[in-house]
Amino acid sequence: MKHLPLKSPLMTASGTSGHSNEMERLQNSSETILSLGAFVTKGITLEPREGHPGFRIVETRAGLLNSIGLQNEGVKHFVQEELPLLRNFDLPVIVNISGSTIKEFGEVAAYLSNSDSSEIISGIEINVSCPNVRQGGVAFGTDPGLVRRIVESVKERVDGRFLVITKLTPNVTDITLPARAAIEGGTDVLSMINTLRGLAINVDTCEPYLGNITGGLSGPAIKTVGLYMVYECFRKIPECNRREIPIIGIGGISNWSDALEYIMAGATAVGVGTAWFVNPDIFQMLYSGIETYIEKDGITVSELIGKAHERGKFSK
Ligand SMILES: Cc1cc2nc3c(=O)[nH]c(=O)nc-3n(C[C@H](O)[C@H](O)[C@H](O)COP(=O)(O)O)c2cc1C
């Protein structure tokens, strides 16, 4: 059994803080770095991808809609130019990967694992859930058989010391089906949720705002959905319930009580994305809010994991 070796339960959510340049600007002594347990990179693919035409992001009344289209310079560039910038970083680095075919996921993972800088990487997060790419993306994540095969292909190609995390899509009826498939494929950790597919139309031009027409919704609007999905996996999947397969809860976290809700639903750690665009101090605020809460009652974050499943047994 592999645990999440984190000093804090807070992580960045993939795609919301770049590959390395943006993070490299933060000093190791900064409050943000001290509050974080891990840094998760934006998604990497085998070959460079230009991403979608603009607009790529639109703010809606209840959240952010994005359709970046996995823009990145490809795994070779990442390993040569971007990954080394994280060498002196005091945080575990988790590299988020995507692919258009099952084979491509395995190839990206193998490239990372065999690279000279592989010691900088603590884990790989497999994105089987992007709603913004035509090939693969969410189509993989909604098919449990494909999820299992993608996880298997990554596990076969990576160094055993890499933590393998599978990131699930909320664009399904029953999240526990792809979650179980990822576990069968050998995932060490589950993360959920990616964005929910959505649309926004500009009534002045009568056109969708986004160049790609549809996008993925993130931010406070999706918190209850993500929370429910973490709760369901913790409740229905024995490996999650026994904490053999930890869950990283992601989606709409914007204050410390949101983070605690995810932990009480069954998450061991939480990822935060959109809220960081709004508030550059979000991580220290989450950290100090959680710290105040647990210190008040002399409990640990670990003791709170899944507490919402013990209704009535825990008085607080
Ligand atoms: C601009 C943007 C880019 C994203 N890029 C990725 C990505 O490359 N890989 C991935 O797995 N998730 C990606 N996501 C999804 C986030 O990691 C996260 O799952 C989602 O935004 C929900 O969390 P939040 O409400 O805290 O933002 C992206 C989200 C946003 C807003």
The ligand as an SDF file (V2000), in Angstrom:
LIG
                    3D

 31 33  0  0  0  0  0  0  0  0999 V2000
   -7.6870   26.5670  -16.8160 C   0  0  0  0  0  0  0  0  0  0  0  0
   -7.7740   25.1420  -16.3540 C   0  0  0  0  0  0  0  0  0  0  0  0
   -6.9080   24.1860  -16.8850 C   0  0  0  0  0  0  0  0  0  0  0  0
   -6.9740   22.8580  -16.4580 C   0  0  0  0  0  0  0  0  0  0  0  0
   -6.0890   21.9420  -16.9780 N   0  0  0  0  0  0  0  0  0  0  0  0
   -6.0990   20.6600  -16.5040 C   0  0  0  0  0  0  0  0  0  0  0  0
   -5.1170   19.7100  -16.9700 C   0  0  0  0  0  0  0  0  0  0  0  0
   -4.2260   20.0230  -17.7710 O   0  0  0  0  0  0  0  0  0  0  0  0
   -5.2080   18.4380  -16.4760 N   0  0  0  0  0  0  0  0  0  0  0  0
   -6.1590   18.0610  -15.5530 C   0  0  0  0  0  0  0  0  0  0  0  0
   -6.1920   16.9060  -15.1400 O   0  0  0  0  0  0  0  0  0  0  0  0
   -7.0720   18.9560  -15.0840 N   0  0  0  0  0  0  0  0  0  0  0  0
   -7.0590   20.2300  -15.5380 C   0  0  0  0  0  0  0  0  0  0  0  0
   -7.9710   21.1430  -15.0470 N   0  0  0  0  0  0  0  0  0  0  0  0
   -8.9690   20.7160  -14.0290 C   0  0  0  0  0  0  0  0  0  0  0  0
   -8.5130   21.0890  -12.6070 C   0  0  0  0  0  0  0  0  0  0  0  0
   -7.3200   20.4440  -12.2450 O   0  0  0  0  0  0  0  0  0  0  0  0
   -9.6170   20.7420  -11.5690 C   0  0  0  0  0  0  0  0  0  0  0  0
   -9.8810   19.3650  -11.6250 O   0  0  0  0  0  0  0  0  0  0  0  0
  -10.9000   21.5110  -11.8110 C   0  0  0  0  0  0  0  0  0  0  0  0
  -10.6320   22.8410  -12.2050 O   0  0  0  0  0  0  0  0  0  0  0  0
  -11.7810   21.5450  -10.5540 C   0  0  0  0  0  0  0  0  0  0  0  0
  -11.1300   22.1760   -9.4710 O   0  0  0  0  0  0  0  0  0  0  0  0
  -11.3720   23.7270   -9.0730 P   0  0  0  0  0  0  0  0  0  0  0  0
  -12.8560   23.9390   -9.0150 O   0  0  0  0  0  0  0  0  0  0  0  0
  -10.6670   23.9120   -7.7640 O   0  0  0  0  0  0  0  0  0  0  0  0
  -10.7420   24.5410  -10.1630 O   0  0  0  0  0  0  0  0  0  0  0  0
   -7.9360   22.4740  -15.4710 C   0  0  0  0  0  0  0  0  0  0  0  0
   -8.7890   23.4490  -14.9260 C   0  0  0  0  0  0  0  0  0  0  0  0
   -8.7200   24.7660  -15.3370 C   0  0  0  0  0  0  0  0  0  0  0  0
   -9.6520   25.7810  -14.7330 C   0  0  0  0  0  0  0  0  0  0  0  0
  1  2  1  0
  2  3  1  0
  2 30  2  0
  3  4  2  0
  4  5  1  0
  4 28  1  0
  5  6  2  0
  6  7  1  0
  6 13  1  0
  7  8  2  0
  7  9  1  0
  9 10  1  0
 10 11  2  0
 10 12  1  0
 12 13  2  0
 13 14  1  0
 14 15  1  0
 14 28  1  0
 15 16  1  0
 16 17  1  0
 16 18  1  0
 18 19  1  0
 18 20  1  0
 20 21  1  0
 20 22  1  0
 22 23  1  0
 23 24  1  0
 24 25  2  0
 24 26  1  0
 24 27  1  0
 28 29  2  0
 29 30  1  0
 30 31  1  0
M  END
$$$$
